[in-house]
Amino acid sequence: MDEMKTLTYNVIYEGDDERGWSAFVPDLPGVAAAGDTRDETRELMHRAIELHINGMLEDGIAIPEPTPTFVEPMSVDAAA
């Protein structure tokens, strides 16, 4: 039996509840999801990541390790 390994990827969410949400995974190029709410987008993203990784395994492609990431808000002044 194949050994299971839990991988934790950073998911970047953009949007709001008025316009909808989108998300992507920097470590998995091309994996993205969009939904009306962040919860819906999270569920769709979870499925998209699983499908992507399972497809990579079926094709014999190495699964990338998650990259440690630090996100920090940064304010800058801009001319009006």
PDB file as gemmi writes it, atoms N, CA and C in Angstrom:
CRYST1    1.000    1.000    1.000  90.00  90.00  90.00 P 1                      
ATOM      1  N   MET A   1       0.843  -1.178   0.000  1.00  0.00           N  
ATOM      2  CA  MET A   1       0.000   0.000   0.000  1.00  0.00           C  
ATOM      3  C   MET A   1       0.893   1.247   0.000  1.00  0.00           C  
ATOM      4  N   ASP A   2       0.496   2.269  -0.756  1.00  0.00           N  
ATOM      5  CA  ASP A   2       1.249   3.514  -0.807  1.00  0.00           C  
ATOM      6  C   ASP A   2       1.059   4.290   0.489  1.00  0.00           C  
ATOM      7  N   GLU A   3       2.134   4.903   0.935  1.00  0.00           N  
ATOM      8  CA  GLU A   3       2.095   5.717   2.144  1.00  0.00           C  
ATOM      9  C   GLU A   3       1.469   7.067   1.820  1.00  0.00           C  
ATOM     10  N   MET A   4       0.563   7.522   2.692  1.00  0.00           N  
ATOM     11  CA  MET A   4      -0.067   8.828   2.505  1.00  0.00           C  
ATOM     12  C   MET A   4       0.755   9.882   3.237  1.00  0.00           C  
ATOM     13  N   LYS A   5       0.803  11.062   2.668  1.00  0.00           N  
ATOM     14  CA  LYS A   5       1.536  12.177   3.245  1.00  0.00           C  
ATOM     15  C   LYS A   5       0.642  13.407   3.155  1.00  0.00           C  
ATOM     16  N   THR A   6       0.539  14.137   4.227  1.00  0.00           N  
ATOM     17  CA  THR A   6      -0.252  15.364   4.222  1.00  0.00           C  
ATOM     18  C   THR A   6       0.646  16.542   3.854  1.00  0.00           C  
ATOM     19  N   LEU A   7       0.246  17.273   2.835  1.00  0.00           N  
ATOM     20  CA  LEU A   7       0.962  18.465   2.395  1.00  0.00           C  
ATOM     21  C   LEU A   7       0.081  19.671   2.674  1.00  0.00           C  
ATOM     22  N   THR A   8       0.669  20.731   3.168  1.00  0.00           N  
ATOM     23  CA  THR A   8      -0.086  21.947   3.461  1.00  0.00           C  
ATOM     24  C   THR A   8       0.436  23.073   2.583  1.00  0.00           C  
ATOM     25  N   TYR A   9      -0.370  23.449   1.587  1.00  0.00           N  
ATOM     26  CA  TYR A   9       0.001  24.508   0.652  1.00  0.00           C  
ATOM     27  C   TYR A   9      -0.648  25.818   1.063  1.00  0.00           C  
ATOM     28  N   ASN A  10       0.027  26.916   0.772  1.00  0.00           N  
ATOM     29  CA  ASN A  10      -0.557  28.234   0.973  1.00  0.00           C  
ATOM     30  C   ASN A  10      -1.493  28.540  -0.189  1.00  0.00           C  
ATOM     31  N   VAL A  11      -2.690  28.984   0.155  1.00  0.00           N  
ATOM     32  CA  VAL A  11      -3.687  29.374  -0.836  1.00  0.00           C  
ATOM     33  C   VAL A  11      -3.910  30.876  -0.682  1.00  0.00           C  
ATOM     34  N   ILE A  12      -3.826  31.603  -1.783  1.00  0.00           N  
ATOM     35  CA  ILE A  12      -4.046  33.046  -1.778  1.00  0.00           C  
ATOM     36  C   ILE A  12      -5.470  33.322  -2.264  1.00  0.00           C  
ATOM     37  N   TYR A  13      -6.247  34.013  -1.433  1.00  0.00           N  
ATOM     38  CA  TYR A  13      -7.624  34.378  -1.770  1.00  0.00           C  
ATOM     39  C   TYR A  13      -7.683  35.860  -2.102  1.00  0.00           C  
ATOM     40  N   GLU A  14      -8.466  36.186  -3.121  1.00  0.00           N  
ATOM     41  CA  GLU A  14      -8.675  37.582  -3.514  1.00  0.00           C  
ATOM     42  C   GLU A  14     -10.166  37.780  -3.758  1.00  0.00           C  
ATOM     43  N   GLY A  15     -10.688  38.934  -3.364  1.00  0.00           N  
ATOM     44  CA  GLY A  15     -12.072  39.252  -3.667  1.00  0.00           C  
ATOM     45  C   GLY A  15     -12.846  39.693  -2.450  1.00  0.00           C  
ATOM     46  N   ASP A  16     -14.157  39.649  -2.591  1.00  0.00           N  
ATOM     47  CA  ASP A  16     -15.070  39.970  -1.498  1.00  0.00           C  
ATOM     48  C   ASP A  16     -16.425  39.345  -1.819  1.00  0.00           C  
ATOM     49  N   ASP A  17     -17.349  39.431  -0.850  1.00  0.00           N  
ATOM     50  CA  ASP A  17     -18.640  38.770  -1.029  1.00  0.00           C  
ATOM     51  C   ASP A  17     -19.544  39.458  -2.053  1.00  0.00           C  
ATOM     52  N   GLU A  18     -19.228  40.704  -2.431  1.00  0.00           N  
ATOM     53  CA  GLU A  18     -20.021  41.384  -3.462  1.00  0.00           C  
ATOM     54  C   GLU A  18     -19.639  40.934  -4.862  1.00  0.00           C  
ATOM     55  N   ARG A  19     -18.333  40.847  -5.124  1.00  0.00           N  
ATOM     56  CA  ARG A  19     -17.839  40.514  -6.467  1.00  0.00           C  
ATOM     57  C   ARG A  19     -17.495  39.049  -6.642  1.00  0.00           C  
ATOM     58  N   GLY A  20     -17.384  38.327  -5.529  1.00  0.00           N  
ATOM     59  CA  GLY A  20     -16.974  36.930  -5.592  1.00  0.00           C  
ATOM     60  C   GLY A  20     -15.508  36.774  -5.233  1.00  0.00           C  
ATOM     61  N   TRP A  21     -15.074  35.537  -5.131  1.00  0.00           N  
ATOM     62  CA  TRP A  21     -13.725  35.219  -4.682  1.00  0.00           C  
ATOM     63  C   TRP A  21     -12.993  34.381  -5.714  1.00  0.00           C  
ATOM     64  N   SER A  22     -11.687  34.519  -5.743  1.00  0.00           N  
ATOM     65  CA  SER A  22     -10.840  33.624  -6.529  1.00  0.00           C  
ATOM     66  C   SER A  22      -9.668  33.235  -5.640  1.00  0.00           C  
ATOM     67  N   ALA A  23      -9.007  32.154  -6.001  1.00  0.00           N  
ATOM     68  CA  ALA A  23      -7.884  31.683  -5.205  1.00  0.00           C  
ATOM     69  C   ALA A  23      -6.892  30.965  -6.107  1.00  0.00           C  
ATOM     70  N   PHE A  24      -5.628  30.964  -5.681  1.00  0.00           N  
ATOM     71  CA  PHE A  24      -4.593  30.232  -6.408  1.00  0.00           C  
ATOM     72  C   PHE A  24      -3.543  29.739  -5.419  1.00  0.00           C  
ATOM     73  N   VAL A  25      -2.721  28.791  -5.876  1.00  0.00           N  
ATOM     74  CA  VAL A  25      -1.667  28.194  -5.056  1.00  0.00           C  
ATOM     75  C   VAL A  25      -0.333  28.483  -5.734  1.00  0.00           C  
ATOM     76  N   PRO A  26       0.501  29.344  -5.157  1.00  0.00           N  
ATOM     77  CA  PRO A  26       1.776  29.677  -5.804  1.00  0.00           C  
ATOM     78  C   PRO A  26       2.650  28.461  -6.106  1.00  0.00           C  
ATOM     79  N   ASP A  27       2.605  27.438  -5.269  1.00  0.00           N  
ATOM     80  CA  ASP A  27       3.445  26.251  -5.476  1.00  0.00           C  
ATOM     81  C   ASP A  27       2.906  25.297  -6.534  1.00  0.00           C  
ATOM     82  N   LEU A  28       1.671  25.506  -6.980  1.00  0.00           N  
ATOM     83  CA  LEU A  28       1.051  24.632  -7.976  1.00  0.00           C  
ATOM     84  C   LEU A  28       0.523  25.496  -9.125  1.00  0.00           C  
ATOM     85  N   PRO A  29       1.399  25.933 -10.022  1.00  0.00           N  
ATOM     86  CA  PRO A  29       0.966  26.807 -11.121  1.00  0.00           C  
ATOM     87  C   PRO A  29      -0.215  26.220 -11.898  1.00  0.00           C  
ATOM     88  N   GLY A  30      -1.181  27.071 -12.157  1.00  0.00           N  
ATOM     89  CA  GLY A  30      -2.349  26.653 -12.920  1.00  0.00           C  
ATOM     90  C   GLY A  30      -3.503  26.163 -12.063  1.00  0.00           C  
ATOM     91  N   VAL A  31      -3.263  25.947 -10.774  1.00  0.00           N  
ATOM     92  CA  VAL A  31      -4.350  25.499  -9.896  1.00  0.00           C  
ATOM     93  C   VAL A  31      -5.043  26.733  -9.342  1.00  0.00           C  
ATOM     94  N   ALA A  32      -6.314  26.885  -9.686  1.00  0.00           N  
ATOM     95  CA  ALA A  32      -7.085  28.055  -9.277  1.00  0.00           C  
ATOM     96  C   ALA A  32      -8.543  27.667  -9.126  1.00  0.00           C  
ATOM     97  N   ALA A  33      -9.278  28.486  -8.401  1.00  0.00           N  
ATOM     98  CA  ALA A  33     -10.713  28.269  -8.229  1.00  0.00           C  
ATOM     99  C   ALA A  33     -11.374  29.620  -8.028  1.00  0.00           C  
ATOM    100  N   ALA A  34     -12.686  29.663  -8.287  1.00  0.00           N  
ATOM    101  CA  ALA A  34     -13.456  30.893  -8.077  1.00  0.00           C  
ATOM    102  C   ALA A  34     -14.862  30.520  -7.647  1.00  0.00           C  
ATOM    103  N   GLY A  35     -15.418  31.337  -6.753  1.00  0.00           N  
ATOM    104  CA  GLY A  35     -16.768  31.079  -6.276  1.00  0.00           C  
ATOM    105  C   GLY A  35     -17.410  32.356  -5.774  1.00  0.00           C  
ATOM    106  N   ASP A  36     -18.674  32.244  -5.409  1.00  0.00           N  
ATOM    107  CA  ASP A  36     -19.414  33.401  -4.912  1.00  0.00           C  
ATOM    108  C   ASP A  36     -19.000  33.789  -3.494  1.00  0.00           C  
ATOM    109  N   THR A  37     -18.621  32.801  -2.687  1.00  0.00           N  
ATOM    110  CA  THR A  37     -18.211  33.061  -1.307  1.00  0.00           C  
ATOM    111  C   THR A  37     -16.817  32.471  -1.085  1.00  0.00           C  
ATOM    112  N   ARG A  38     -16.177  32.914  -0.002  1.00  0.00           N  
ATOM    113  CA  ARG A  38     -14.860  32.360   0.295  1.00  0.00           C  
ATOM    114  C   ARG A  38     -14.972  30.886   0.673  1.00  0.00           C  
ATOM    115  N   ASP A  39     -16.043  30.513   1.382  1.00  0.00           N  
ATOM    116  CA  ASP A  39     -16.228  29.102   1.737  1.00  0.00           C  
ATOM    117  C   ASP A  39     -16.376  28.230   0.493  1.00  0.00           C  
ATOM    118  N   GLU A  40     -17.180  28.685  -0.468  1.00  0.00           N  
ATOM    119  CA  GLU A  40     -17.340  27.930  -1.712  1.00  0.00           C  
ATOM    120  C   GLU A  40     -16.003  27.822  -2.440  1.00  0.00           C  
ATOM    121  N   THR A  41     -15.275  28.924  -2.496  1.00  0.00           N  
ATOM    122  CA  THR A  41     -13.979  28.932  -3.171  1.00  0.00           C  
ATOM    123  C   THR A  41     -13.009  27.993  -2.467  1.00  0.00           C  
ATOM    124  N   ARG A  42     -13.030  27.960  -1.148  1.00  0.00           N  
ATOM    125  CA  ARG A  42     -12.164  27.059  -0.373  1.00  0.00           C  
ATOM    126  C   ARG A  42     -12.467  25.595  -0.719  1.00  0.00           C  
ATOM    127  N   GLU A  43     -13.738  25.236  -0.770  1.00  0.00           N  
ATOM    128  CA  GLU A  43     -14.120  23.860  -1.125  1.00  0.00           C  
ATOM    129  C   GLU A  43     -13.667  23.507  -2.546  1.00  0.00           C  
ATOM    130  N   LEU A  44     -13.887  24.420  -3.479  1.00  0.00           N  
ATOM    131  CA  LEU A  44     -13.476  24.182  -4.864  1.00  0.00           C  
ATOM    132  C   LEU A  44     -11.952  24.068  -4.967  1.00  0.00           C  
ATOM    133  N   MET A  45     -11.246  24.895  -4.205  1.00  0.00           N  
ATOM    134  CA  MET A  45      -9.785  24.856  -4.230  1.00  0.00           C  
ATOM    135  C   MET A  45      -9.267  23.539  -3.667  1.00  0.00           C  
ATOM    136  N   HIS A  46      -9.871  23.063  -2.597  1.00  0.00           N  
ATOM    137  CA  HIS A  46      -9.452  21.791  -2.012  1.00  0.00           C  
ATOM    138  C   HIS A  46      -9.565  20.677  -3.047  1.00  0.00           C  
ATOM    139  N   ARG A  47     -10.689  20.636  -3.754  1.00  0.00           N  
ATOM    140  CA  ARG A  47     -10.877  19.623  -4.814  1.00  0.00           C  
ATOM    141  C   ARG A  47      -9.880  19.811  -5.946  1.00  0.00           C  
ATOM    142  N   ALA A  48      -9.635  21.064  -6.327  1.00  0.00           N  
ATOM    143  CA  ALA A  48      -8.699  21.337  -7.427  1.00  0.00           C  
ATOM    144  C   ALA A  48      -7.285  20.876  -7.070  1.00  0.00           C  
ATOM    145  N   ILE A  49      -6.853  21.127  -5.837  1.00  0.00           N  
ATOM    146  CA  ILE A  49      -5.526  20.692  -5.411  1.00  0.00           C  
ATOM    147  C   ILE A  49      -5.439  19.170  -5.419  1.00  0.00           C  
ATOM    148  N   GLU A  50      -6.453  18.504  -4.861  1.00  0.00           N  
ATOM    149  CA  GLU A  50      -6.449  17.037  -4.848  1.00  0.00           C  
ATOM    150  C   GLU A  50      -6.399  16.459  -6.258  1.00  0.00           C  
ATOM    151  N   LEU A  51      -7.225  16.985  -7.150  1.00  0.00           N  
ATOM    152  CA  LEU A  51      -7.239  16.501  -8.536  1.00  0.00           C  
ATOM    153  C   LEU A  51      -5.891  16.726  -9.208  1.00  0.00           C  
ATOM    154  N   HIS A  52      -5.309  17.889  -8.999  1.00  0.00           N  
ATOM    155  CA  HIS A  52      -4.019  18.217  -9.604  1.00  0.00           C  
ATOM    156  C   HIS A  52      -2.928  17.265  -9.111  1.00  0.00           C  
ATOM    157  N   ILE A  53      -2.860  17.074  -7.801  1.00  0.00           N  
ATOM    158  CA  ILE A  53      -1.840  16.197  -7.232  1.00  0.00           C  
ATOM    159  C   ILE A  53      -2.051  14.754  -7.676  1.00  0.00           C  
ATOM    160  N   ASN A  54      -3.285  14.284  -7.669  1.00  0.00           N  
ATOM    161  CA  ASN A  54      -3.549  12.914  -8.125  1.00  0.00           C  
ATOM    162  C   ASN A  54      -3.173  12.742  -9.590  1.00  0.00           C  
ATOM    163  N   GLY A  55      -3.432  13.759 -10.413  1.00  0.00           N  
ATOM    164  CA  GLY A  55      -3.039  13.705 -11.820  1.00  0.00           C  
ATOM    165  C   GLY A  55      -1.531  13.656 -11.973  1.00  0.00           C  
ATOM    166  N   MET A  56      -0.818  14.435 -11.173  1.00  0.00           N  
ATOM    167  CA  MET A  56       0.640  14.413 -11.213  1.00  0.00           C  
ATOM    168  C   MET A  56       1.163  13.026 -10.834  1.00  0.00           C  
ATOM    169  N   LEU A  57       0.583  12.438  -9.791  1.00  0.00           N  
ATOM    170  CA  LEU A  57       1.006  11.095  -9.364  1.00  0.00           C  
ATOM    171  C   LEU A  57       0.755  10.068 -10.467  1.00  0.00           C  
ATOM    172  N   GLU A  58      -0.411  10.131 -11.100  1.00  0.00           N  
ATOM    173  CA  GLU A  58      -0.735   9.199 -12.190  1.00  0.00           C  
ATOM    174  C   GLU A  58       0.239   9.343 -13.349  1.00  0.00           C  
ATOM    175  N   ASP A  59       0.715  10.566 -13.586  1.00  0.00           N  
ATOM    176  CA  ASP A  59       1.648  10.822 -14.683  1.00  0.00           C  
ATOM    177  C   ASP A  59       3.110  10.642 -14.281  1.00  0.00           C  
ATOM    178  N   GLY A  60       3.348  10.256 -13.027  1.00  0.00           N  
ATOM    179  CA  GLY A  60       4.712  10.040 -12.572  1.00  0.00           C  
ATOM    180  C   GLY A  60       5.498  11.315 -12.351  1.00  0.00           C  
ATOM    181  N   ILE A  61       4.800  12.425 -12.126  1.00  0.00           N  
ATOM    182  CA  ILE A  61       5.453  13.723 -11.908  1.00  0.00           C  
ATOM    183  C   ILE A  61       5.625  13.926 -10.408  1.00  0.00           C  
ATOM    184  N   ALA A  62       6.796  14.395 -10.004  1.00  0.00           N  
ATOM    185  CA  ALA A  62       7.074  14.646  -8.593  1.00  0.00           C  
ATOM    186  C   ALA A  62       6.171  15.746  -8.051  1.00  0.00           C  
ATOM    187  N   ILE A  63       5.658  15.540  -6.860  1.00  0.00           N  
ATOM    188  CA  ILE A  63       4.801  16.522  -6.210  1.00  0.00           C  
ATOM    189  C   ILE A  63       5.691  17.565  -5.527  1.00  0.00           C  
ATOM    190  N   PRO A  64       5.501  18.858  -5.836  1.00  0.00           N  
ATOM    191  CA  PRO A  64       6.348  19.873  -5.205  1.00  0.00           C  
ATOM    192  C   PRO A  64       6.052  20.007  -3.710  1.00  0.00           C  
ATOM    193  N   GLU A  65       7.108  20.159  -2.944  1.00  0.00           N  
ATOM    194  CA  GLU A  65       6.942  20.426  -1.517  1.00  0.00           C  
ATOM    195  C   GLU A  65       6.423  21.855  -1.364  1.00  0.00           C  
ATOM    196  N   PRO A  66       5.570  22.079  -0.370  1.00  0.00           N  
ATOM    197  CA  PRO A  66       5.123  23.444  -0.109  1.00  0.00           C  
ATOM    198  C   PRO A  66       6.295  24.344   0.271  1.00  0.00           C  
ATOM    199  N   THR A  67       6.273  25.568  -0.237  1.00  0.00           N  
ATOM    200  CA  THR A  67       7.302  26.551   0.074  1.00  0.00           C  
ATOM    201  C   THR A  67       6.885  27.338   1.306  1.00  0.00           C  
ATOM    202  N   PRO A  68       7.779  27.443   2.292  1.00  0.00           N  
ATOM    203  CA  PRO A  68       7.432  28.296   3.438  1.00  0.00           C  
ATOM    204  C   PRO A  68       7.219  29.732   2.947  1.00  0.00           C  
ATOM    205  N   THR A  69       6.146  30.343   3.397  1.00  0.00           N  
ATOM    206  CA  THR A  69       5.788  31.673   2.932  1.00  0.00           C  
ATOM    207  C   THR A  69       5.424  32.558   4.118  1.00  0.00           C  
ATOM    208  N   PHE A  70       5.803  33.794   4.024  1.00  0.00           N  
ATOM    209  CA  PHE A  70       5.394  34.797   5.012  1.00  0.00           C  
ATOM    210  C   PHE A  70       4.711  35.916   4.252  1.00  0.00           C  
ATOM    211  N   VAL A  71       3.504  36.242   4.638  1.00  0.00           N  
ATOM    212  CA  VAL A  71       2.751  37.312   3.996  1.00  0.00           C  
ATOM    213  C   VAL A  71       2.645  38.470   4.990  1.00  0.00           C  
ATOM    214  N   GLU A  72       2.964  39.663   4.487  1.00  0.00           N  
ATOM    215  CA  GLU A  72       2.933  40.849   5.347  1.00  0.00           C  
ATOM    216  C   GLU A  72       2.279  41.997   4.589  1.00  0.00           C  
ATOM    217  N   PRO A  73       1.267  42.614   5.175  1.00  0.00           N  
ATOM    218  CA  PRO A  73       0.699  43.801   4.546  1.00  0.00           C  
ATOM    219  C   PRO A  73       1.735  44.925   4.594  1.00  0.00           C  
ATOM    220  N   MET A  74       1.822  45.698   3.525  1.00  0.00           N  
ATOM    221  CA  MET A  74       2.773  46.799   3.469  1.00  0.00           C  
ATOM    222  C   MET A  74       2.084  48.029   2.903  1.00  0.00           C  
ATOM    223  N   SER A  75       2.092  49.121   3.660  1.00  0.00           N  
ATOM    224  CA  SER A  75       1.482  50.381   3.211  1.00  0.00           C  
ATOM    225  C   SER A  75       2.543  51.237   2.548  1.00  0.00           C  
ATOM    226  N   VAL A  76       2.170  51.885   1.446  1.00  0.00           N  
ATOM    227  CA  VAL A  76       3.062  52.806   0.756  1.00  0.00           C  
ATOM    228  C   VAL A  76       2.273  54.070   0.433  1.00  0.00           C  
ATOM    229  N   ASP A  77       2.971  55.183   0.356  1.00  0.00           N  
ATOM    230  CA  ASP A  77       2.330  56.446  -0.021  1.00  0.00           C  
ATOM    231  C   ASP A  77       2.317  56.560  -1.530  1.00  0.00           C  
ATOM    232  N   ALA A  78       1.204  57.029  -2.065  1.00  0.00           N  
ATOM    233  CA  ALA A  78       1.082  57.234  -3.504  1.00  0.00           C  
ATOM    234  C   ALA A  78       0.501  58.628  -3.750  1.00  0.00           C  
ATOM    235  N   ALA A  79       0.990  59.274  -4.790  1.00  0.00           N  
ATOM    236  CA  ALA A  79       0.451  60.592  -5.137  1.00  0.00           C  
ATOM    237  C   ALA A  79      -1.005  60.470  -5.528  1.00  0.00           C  
ATOM    238  N   ALA A  80      -1.797  61.423  -5.099  1.00  0.00           N  
ATOM    239  CA  ALA A  80      -3.231  61.399  -5.401  1.00  0.00           C  
ATOM    240  C   ALA A  80      -3.499  61.855  -6.812  1.00  0.00           C  
TER     241      ALA A  80                                                      
END                                                                             
